Amino acid sequence: MRKLLIVFLVILLSVLLVGVRLTILHVNDTHGHAWAFDEYRNPGIGGLAAIATIVEEVKREVESQGGYVIFLHAGDINTGVPESDLQDAIPDIVGFNMIGLAAMAVGNHEFDNPREVLLKQMKFADFPFLSANIVKEDGEPFFTPYVVEDLGGLKVAVIGFTTEETTILEPLYLEGLKFENALKIAQKLAPELKEQANVVVALAHLDWGEEAKEGVTTTHQLARVEGIDVVIAGHSHYLGSEVVDGKIVASAGDYGKYVGRLDLDIENGKIVAWHWEAIPVNLKVYENGKYRYVGKPYLENRYVAKALEYFKKIGNEKLDTVIGETKILLDGEREHVRSRSTNLTNLITDAMRWRVGADIALTNGGGIRASIRPGKITVRDILTVLPFGNTLYVLNLTGEQIMKVLEYAATVPEGKGAFLQVSGLTWRSKDGKVVEVLVNGEPLDPKKVYKVVTNNYMAGGGDGYTMLKEWGGYDTGFLMSDAVIEYIQKVLNGVVEEYDSSQRYTRE
C-alpha cells in the first residue's frame, strides 16, 4: 500500500512539474474575407477553408500531447468583401461555426449595419459576441461580457473589450448603447475572473500600443491590469507580439492572411513559458518568375469550402441586383477621370461627402476604373467602377493643410492616377501654382478646420499624397462603393437623369 502511495505521489508530482500546454489560435479584422483572395503577386491567400485546416492540424498536434486549444477572433468580422457584405457576414459566421470558434470580441465594424443585422448575426453564431464595456442605458451589459471555458484540466476566462472610439467611428447605429471605459471595467472584472480561472485572456478590439487618446484604452494599458494574463488584440491590423510588464500581447494582422498561434506552458496556474508565431495562410513570394510559399501550403477543408461555395454563388447573384438606372452615360473613361471632372467623378465625390457629412471630398482619378452606360445600374456596375474596396477616411484639416494637398495636386500631370477629383470645393491653378480655392462658394480660410473625407489609399500616402498620412485621421470602414449605391438610391431616388459635369478644377 505504501509503495502504491509513493508511486501515486511521484506521478502527481511529475504532472505538476510538467504542467499543461494551452494553445490560443487567433485571427482579427477579417472583414468579410471568408474566401481565399488575391493580392498583387500573391494569389489564393487566406480563406476560412484553409484556416480550418490549420486549426485542425494544430489541435491534433497539441491534444495528442495532452494540451488544449482554443480559437478566438479579436473583432471586425464585417465590411470589406461584397459577397459577404451583401449577405450580412453570414457566410463568415457559418465558416467560423464550422471551424469551432470559441468567442469573438465585438469590433467597431460590428456596428456598420442596422441593429437588426447585428442581432441576426448573433443569432446565427454558435460562439458568443463578447464586450464587457458596452452597456444599455440602464447599465446592464448588451453583449456577453465574458466566458469561462472549462477545457477539462484547465479553465480559461475570455473577456471582450471594444474601443471607446466606436462612438466616433460608427455612430449611426448606436442608439441605446453606452461605451464604458474598457480599462476601468477590466480593473474590476479581471481580478474576480482570475479567482475562477487558470488563465485570463483579454480579447481586445483596441488601439495597439502605449499611446492613448483621452478616454481611449490601448492594448498595452490593458496588459498591465492585475488578473489579465494575455491580451489577444484586433482593431489596429497589427501583426506581431510584445511583452508588456511580463504579459503577452499579440495580434494577427488582418483579412485572415495569418493565424496567430500562442503556446502557453502553465504550471501550478502560472504561465512559465510562451511562444508566439504568425502562421501564413498560403502567402507566397514571387521570385524568378515563380511563386514560392511562405511556410507550408494548406489545402482547404472540403466541408468548409463547400459551404462557402454556396454563399459565393448567392453573393454573385446579389451582385446582379439592380440598384437604380441612369438615363445618361456616366463618364468614367480612364483618359477623362485622370484629366478633368466628369459627371461620374462628381457623383462619386458628392456621395463620399454626403455619406459622412464632410465639407470636402477628395479622391484620386486613378481609383475610378469604368463608365456606366445608360440603363439599369447593378451592384456589379458600381464595383466595376470602384473595384479596390477602398473605404472612406475622415480627417479634420485646417485650410492651410488643405492648401498643401492642392499644391501637390497642382503638380500632378494630366493622365496620372493621382489627378485629384473633389466635392465641396472648386479651385484653380496657374503655372503649377494654386491661385484660387473656394469651399462651398466661400474663400478657403487658412485657420478654419474643415471635415475632409478621402479614401483609405490616399490617406495612407498613396499616389504621392504623403501629407495625408502624416496628419492622420480615422477610417470609417464604409466602402466607397456602398456610399455611391446609397447616394443613388436615397438622394437621387434611384434615377440619374442628368448630373453635374462642371469643372471643379481649372488648370491654366
C-alpha positions in Angstrom: 0.0 0.0 0.0 2.8 2.3 0.9 4.6 1.6 -2.4 1.4 2.4 -4.3 1.0 5.7 -2.4 4.6 6.6 -3.3 4.0 5.8 -7.0 0.9 7.9 -7.0 2.7 10.8 -5.4 5.5 10.5 -7.9 3.0 10.6 -10.8 1.2 13.5 -9.3 4.4 15.4 -8.7 5.6 14.8 -12.3 2.3 16.1 -13.6 2.6 19.2 -11.6 6.2 19.7 -12.7 5.5 19.1 -16.4 2.3 21.2 -16.3 0.0 21.7 -19.2 0.0 23.5 -22.5 -2.7 25.9 -23.7 -2.5 27.0 -27.4 -4.5 30.0 -28.4 -5.2 30.3 -32.1 -6.5 33.7 -33.2 -7.5 36.0 -36.0 -8.8 39.5 -36.2 -10.1 42.1 -38.6 -11.2 39.5 -41.2 -13.6 42.0 -42.8 -15.6 39.6 -44.9 -12.6 37.6 -46.2 -14.4 34.3 -45.9 -13.0 33.1 -49.2 -9.4 32.9 -50.5 -8.5 36.1 -52.3 -5.7 37.6 -54.4 -3.3 40.4 -53.8 -0.6 41.8 -56.1 1.6 38.8 -56.9 0.0 36.9 -54.1 -2.9 34.8 -55.5 -5.1 32.4 -53.5 -4.3 33.6 -50.0 -6.3 33.3 -46.8 -9.8 32.0 -46.6 -11.7 30.2 -43.9 -11.4 26.8 -45.6 -7.6 26.9 -45.3 -7.8 28.4 -41.8 -9.9 25.4 -40.9 -7.1 23.1 -42.0 -4.6 25.0 -39.8 -6.9 24.8 -36.8 -7.4 21.0 -37.3 -3.6 20.4 -37.6 -2.7 22.4 -34.5 -5.5 20.7 -32.5 -4.3 17.2 -33.5 -0.7 18.1 -32.5 -1.4 19.8 -29.2 -4.2 17.4 -28.0 -2.0 14.4 -28.8 0.4 15.8 -26.2 -2.3 16.3 -23.6 -2.7 20.0 -24.2 -5.7 22.2 -25.0 -6.5 24.5 -28.0 -8.9 27.5 -28.1 -9.7 29.5 -31.2 -10.5 33.3 -30.9 -11.4 36.3 -33.1 -10.5 39.8 -31.9 -13.3 41.6 -33.7 -14.4 43.2 -37.0 -16.0 40.4 -38.9 -17.9 42.9 -41.1 -17.3 45.1 -44.1 -14.8 44.6 -46.9 -15.9 41.9 -49.4 -19.0 42.4 -51.5 -20.2 38.8 -51.3 -20.0 38.9 -47.5 -21.4 42.4 -47.1 -24.4 41.6 -49.3 -25.2 38.6 -47.0 -24.6 40.4 -43.7 -21.4 38.4 -43.0 -23.5 35.2 -42.6 -21.0 33.3 -44.8 -18.2 34.2 -42.4 -20.2 33.2 -39.3 -21.2 29.9 -40.8 -17.5 29.2 -41.6 -16.3 30.1 -38.1 -19.1 27.9 -36.7 -17.8 25.0 -38.7 -14.2 25.7 -37.5 -15.2 25.9 -33.9 -14.6 29.5 -32.9 -14.9 29.8 -29.2 -15.6 33.6 -28.9 -15.3 36.9 -30.8 -14.7 40.3 -29.4 -17.2 42.9 -30.7 -15.4 45.3 -33.1 -16.4 48.8 -34.1 -17.4 47.5 -37.6 -20.0 45.2 -36.0 -22.0 48.5 -35.9 -21.7 49.3 -39.6 -25.2 47.9 -40.2 -28.7 48.5 -38.5 -29.2 46.8 -35.2 -31.4 44.0 -36.7 -28.4 42.9 -38.7 -26.2 42.6 -35.6 -28.9 40.7 -33.8 -29.3 38.3 -36.8 -25.5 37.7 -36.8 -25.5 37.0 -33.0 -28.4 34.5 -33.5 -26.6 32.6 -36.3 -23.3 32.4 -34.4 -22.5 29.4 -32.3 -20.0 31.5 -30.5 -20.6 34.5 -28.2 -20.0 38.1 -29.2 -18.1 39.5 -26.2 -17.9 43.0 -24.9 -17.7 43.9 -21.3 -17.7 47.7 -21.8 -20.8 48.1 -24.0 -23.9 48.6 -21.8 -27.5 49.5 -22.2 -28.8 52.8 -20.9 -29.8 51.0 -17.6 -26.1 49.9 -17.2 -26.8 46.3 -18.0 -24.5 44.5 -20.5 -25.8 44.4 -24.1 -23.4 41.7 -25.1 -22.0 38.7 -23.1 -19.1 40.3 -21.1 -17.0 37.2 -20.7 -17.0 33.4 -20.9 -15.2 30.8 -18.8 -14.1 27.8 -20.9 -13.7 24.6 -18.9 -11.3 22.6 -21.1 -11.1 19.7 -18.7 -7.9 20.2 -16.9 -7.8 23.9 -17.4 -10.2 26.8 -17.1 -9.7 29.8 -19.4 -11.6 33.1 -18.9 -12.1 35.3 -22.0 -13.2 38.9 -21.6 -14.2 41.0 -24.6 -13.5 44.7 -25.0 -14.4 47.2 -27.7 -12.7 50.5 -28.5 -14.5 53.5 -27.0 -13.8 55.3 -30.3 -16.7 53.4 -31.8 -18.9 56.3 -30.8 -16.9 58.5 -33.3 -16.1 55.9 -35.9 -19.5 54.2 -36.3 -22.1 56.5 -34.6 -25.0 55.7 -36.8 -26.4 52.6 -35.2 -25.5 53.0 -31.5 -28.9 54.2 -30.2 -29.5 53.0 -26.6 -25.9 51.9 -26.0 -23.1 53.4 -23.9 -19.4 52.6 -24.1 -17.8 52.5 -20.7 -14.0 52.9 -20.3 -12.5 49.5 -21.1 -9.6 50.0 -18.7 -11.9 50.6 -15.7 -14.1 47.7 -16.5 -11.0 45.4 -16.8 -9.7 46.6 -13.5 -12.9 45.5 -11.8 -13.6 42.2 -13.7 -10.2 40.7 -14.2 -9.2 40.0 -10.6 -12.6 38.4 -10.0 -12.2 36.1 -13.0 -8.7 35.2 -12.0 -10.2 33.5 -8.9 -12.3 31.4 -11.2 -9.8 30.5 -14.0 -6.2 29.4 -14.5 -5.7 31.8 -17.4 -7.5 35.1 -18.1 -7.5 36.3 -21.7 -8.5 39.9 -22.7 -9.9 39.7 -26.3 -9.4 43.3 -27.1 -10.6 45.3 -30.1 -8.5 48.3 -29.1 -5.7 50.5 -30.4 -2.3 48.8 -30.4 0.5 50.1 -28.2 1.1 52.5 -25.4 -0.1 55.9 -26.6 -3.6 56.6 -25.6 -6.0 59.4 -26.6 -8.1 60.7 -23.7 -10.7 58.2 -22.7 -9.5 55.6 -25.2 -7.9 52.4 -23.9 -5.0 50.7 -25.6 -3.8 47.0 -25.6 -0.7 47.8 -23.5 -2.7 49.6 -20.8 -5.0 46.5 -20.6 -2.0 44.2 -20.3 -1.0 46.0 -17.1 -4.3 45.2 -15.4 -4.0 42.8 -12.4 -5.5 39.4 -13.3 -5.1 39.6 -17.0 -2.5 37.1 -18.4 -2.8 37.6 -22.1 -4.1 40.2 -24.5 -5.3 39.0 -27.9 -5.8 42.1 -30.0 -7.5 43.5 -33.0 -8.5 46.9 -34.5 -5.1 48.2 -35.5 -4.4 45.4 -38.0 -1.1 45.0 -36.3 0.9 41.8 -36.9 3.2 40.7 -34.1 3.6 40.2 -30.4 5.1 42.1 -27.5 5.7 41.6 -23.7 4.3 44.3 -21.5 5.2 44.0 -17.8 5.5 40.3 -18.3 2.2 39.9 -20.1 1.9 38.7 -23.7 0.1 41.0 -26.2 -0.4 39.6 -29.7 -2.3 40.5 -32.9 -2.6 38.5 -36.2 -2.7 41.3 -38.8 -5.8 41.3 -40.9 -8.1 39.6 -43.5 -7.2 36.1 -42.3 -3.8 36.2 -44.0 -2.2 34.9 -40.8 -3.4 32.8 -37.9 -1.7 33.8 -34.7 -0.5 30.8 -32.6 0.3 31.4 -28.9 1.6 28.4 -27.0 1.5 28.8 -23.2 3.1 26.4 -20.8 1.3 26.5 -17.5 2.5 25.1 -14.1 0.6 25.5 -10.9 -1.7 28.0 -12.5 1.1 30.2 -13.8 2.5 30.8 -17.3 6.1 29.7 -17.1 7.0 29.8 -20.8 5.4 31.0 -24.1 6.0 31.2 -27.8 4.1 33.1 -30.4 4.2 32.9 -34.2 2.1 34.1 -37.2 1.2 31.2 -39.4 0.9 32.4 -43.0 -2.3 31.2 -44.8 -0.9 30.3 -48.2 1.0 33.5 -48.6 3.6 33.5 -51.4 6.6 35.4 -52.7 7.3 35.9 -56.4 10.9 35.0 -57.4 12.4 34.4 -60.8 9.1 34.2 -62.4 7.7 31.6 -60.0 5.7 31.7 -56.8 7.1 30.2 -53.6 5.0 29.6 -50.4 5.9 31.4 -47.2 5.8 28.5 -44.9 3.9 25.4 -45.9 0.9 25.3 -48.2 -2.5 24.4 -46.7 -5.3 22.5 -48.6 -8.8 23.8 -48.0 -11.1 21.9 -45.7 -13.6 20.5 -48.2 -16.7 20.8 -46.0 -16.0 24.5 -45.2 -15.1 25.1 -48.8 -18.4 23.6 -50.0 -20.5 25.6 -47.6 -18.7 28.8 -48.6 -19.1 27.9 -52.3 -22.9 28.0 -51.8 -22.7 31.5 -50.3 -20.4 32.7 -53.1 -23.0 31.7 -55.6 -25.7 33.6 -53.8 -23.3 36.6 -53.5 -22.7 36.6 -57.2 -26.5 36.6 -57.8 -26.8 39.6 -55.5 -24.1 41.4 -57.4 -26.5 41.5 -60.3 -29.1 43.2 -58.1 -30.4 46.4 -59.7 -30.0 49.5 -57.5 -31.2 52.1 -59.9 -30.9 53.3 -63.5 -29.2 56.0 -65.5 -30.7 57.8 -68.5 -27.2 59.2 -69.4 -23.7 57.9 -69.8 -21.8 58.3 -66.5 -18.3 59.0 -67.8 -15.5 57.1 -66.1 -13.2 56.7 -69.0 -9.6 56.5 -68.0 -8.3 59.4 -70.0 -11.2 61.6 -68.8 -11.1 60.9 -65.0 -7.4 61.5 -64.9 -7.5 64.9 -66.6 -10.8 66.6 -65.7 -14.1 66.5 -63.8 -16.9 64.3 -65.3 -20.4 63.6 -64.2 -19.3 60.3 -62.7 -16.4 61.7 -60.7 -18.6 64.5 -59.4 -21.3 62.0 -58.4 -18.7 59.8 -56.6 -17.1 62.6 -54.6 -20.6 64.1 -53.8 -21.6 60.6 -52.5 -18.5 60.5 -50.3 -19.1 63.9 -48.8 -22.8 63.1 -48.3 -22.2 59.8 -46.6 -20.1 61.2 -43.7 -21.3 64.8 -43.7 -18.0 66.3 -44.7 -17.2 69.8 -46.0 -14.9 68.5 -48.7 -14.3 65.2 -50.5 -11.0 64.2 -52.2 -10.3 61.1 -54.3 -7.8 60.1 -57.0 -8.9 59.8 -60.5 -7.0 56.5 -60.9 -9.3 54.8 -58.5 -12.2 55.2 -60.9 -12.0 52.4 -63.5 -15.0 52.4 -65.7 -18.1 54.2 -67.1 -21.7 53.2 -66.5 -23.8 53.1 -69.7 -27.4 54.2 -69.9 -29.8 51.6 -68.5 -30.2 49.6 -65.3 -27.4 50.1 -62.7 -26.4 46.9 -60.8 -24.2 46.4 -57.7 -21.7 44.8 -60.1 -21.6 48.0 -62.2 -20.6 50.1 -59.1 -18.0 47.6 -58.1 -16.6 47.6 -61.6 -16.2 51.4 -61.3 -14.7 51.1 -57.8 -13.1 47.7 -57.7 -10.4 48.3 -55.0 -12.6 48.0 -51.9 -11.5 51.5 -50.7 -13.1 52.8 -47.5 -13.9 56.4 -46.6 -11.3 58.0 -44.4 -12.0 61.2 -42.5 -9.6 63.9 -41.4 -10.1 67.3 -39.7 -7.8 69.7 -41.6 -7.1 73.4 -41.5 -7.4 75.5 -44.6 -3.6 75.7 -44.6 -3.3 71.9 -44.6 -5.8 71.6 -47.4 -3.8 74.1 -49.4 -0.8 71.8 -49.1 -2.8 69.0 -50.6 -3.8 71.2 -53.5 -0.3 72.5 -54.0 0.8 68.9 -54.6 -2.2 68.1 -56.8 -1.4 71.1 -59.0 1.9 69.4 -59.9 0.3 66.1 -61.0 0.3 65.9 -64.8 -2.9 65.1 -66.6 -3.2 61.4 -67.3 -1.8 60.3 -64.0 -3.8 58.4 -61.4 -3.1 61.0 -58.8 -5.2 63.6 -60.6 -7.5 65.0 -57.9 -11.3 64.8 -58.0 -13.2 66.9 -55.5 -16.5 67.8 -54.0 -17.5 70.8 -51.9 -14.5 72.7 -53.3 -13.6 74.4 -56.5 -10.1 75.5 -57.3 -7.8 76.9 -59.9 -4.1 76.7 -60.6 -1.8 78.7 -62.9 1.6 77.5 -64.0 1.6 74.8 -61.3 0.6 77.3 -58.5 -2.7 77.4 -56.7 -4.3 80.8 -57.3 -7.9 80.3 -56.1 -9.8 78.0 -53.7 -13.5 78.1 -52.8 -15.2 75.9 -50.3 -18.9 75.7 -50.9 -18.6 79.1 -52.7 -16.6 80.8 -49.9 -12.8 81.5 -50.0 -10.7 78.9 -48.2 -10.0 80.1 -44.6 -6.4 79.1 -43.7 -7.2 78.9 -40.0 -10.6 77.2 -40.2 -10.9 73.4 -39.5 -12.8 71.5 -42.3 -14.1 68.0 -42.2 -12.5 66.2 -45.2 -13.2 62.8 -46.5 -10.9 60.9 -48.8 -10.2 57.2 -49.5 -8.0 55.0 -47.3 -5.5 54.6 -50.2 -4.8 58.3 -50.3 -4.9 58.6 -46.5 -2.1 56.1 -46.4 0.0 58.3 -48.6 -1.0 56.6 -51.9 -0.4 58.4 -55.2 2.0 60.8 -53.5 -0.4 62.3 -51.0 2.1 61.6 -48.2 1.0 64.7 -46.2 -2.4 63.0 -45.5 -0.6 60.0 -43.9 1.4 62.4 -41.7 -1.6 64.2 -40.4 -3.8 61.2 -39.8 -7.5 60.7 -39.1 -9.7 57.7 -38.9 -11.0 55.0 -41.2 -14.8 54.9 -41.1 -14.8 51.4 -42.7 -17.6 52.5 -45.1 -16.9 51.3 -48.6 -16.8 54.0 -51.3 -19.0 51.7 -53.4 -21.6 51.4 -50.7 -21.6 55.2 -50.4 -22.3 55.6 -54.1 -25.1 52.9 -54.0 -26.8 54.6 -51.1 -26.4 58.0 -52.7 -28.1 56.9 -55.9 -30.9 55.2 -54.0 -31.6 57.8 -51.3 -30.5 61.1 -52.7 -31.2 60.6 -56.4 -34.2 58.3 -55.8 -32.7 55.6 -57.9 -32.7 57.5 -61.2 -29.9 59.5 -62.8 -31.5 61.7 -65.4 -28.7 64.2 -65.5 -25.7 65.1 -63.3 -23.4 68.0 -62.8 -20.3 67.7 -65.0 -18.9 71.1 -64.3 -15.1 71.5 -63.9 -14.3 71.7 -60.3 -10.6 72.2 -61.1 -9.3 74.6 -63.7 -5.7 74.4 -64.8 -4.2 77.4 -66.7 
